[in-house]
Each structure stands twice: as structure tokens, then as C-alpha cells.
């Protein structure tokens, strides 16, 4: 199991991303709009920089839903390879046949 503090920190980041998503999108639209004056785009850039860093989606780390492990993560299954192997060995995942010889 991963440290509880690391998992909770990541959960806080997810909440911040959801909270600021609309505001960030609006500011980025202004920044990317070439028809707007440069001063207005620069002000939007400063406002975007003033938002919390953890409100950026890139700061979220993909973690295993079962153990919280940050590495060897399968996006489709939302779990790590180790958790997949353990659950596959017990037969908890339908359709997964674990071979051993």
C-alpha cells in the first residue's frame, strides 16, 4: 500500500482541478485567441499564473485504485500490474485467465 498522505494529496489535487477547470479553460481560451489585443492576453496569462499550481490537470498522478501504487499503472483497468496479478490469481477479475506452468 502507498502512503496515505500521498494518496490524499493526489485526491486534493483532483478536487482542485475540478474546482478550477472552467476558470482555467476560459483564461486559456483568451490567451490562445490571436484576435484579442496583446495586453488583454497578457492579463489573462497573469491571472492563470495566479491560480493554484495544483489546479492544473497535469499535476494529477495516476494511481492504482486498489493499492495507491503510482507506477506500473494500467489506465484501462485503473490499477497497477501487481494488483492485477493478485486479483487475477484469486479469480476476482471476470474473463482474466492467469497462466502458470
Secondary structure, DSSP 8 states (H G I E B T S, - for coil): ---HHHHHHHHHHHHHHHHHHHHHHHHHHHHH-TTS-HHHHHHHHHHHHHS-GGGSGGG-----TTT---SSEETTTTEEHHHHHHHHHHT-STT------
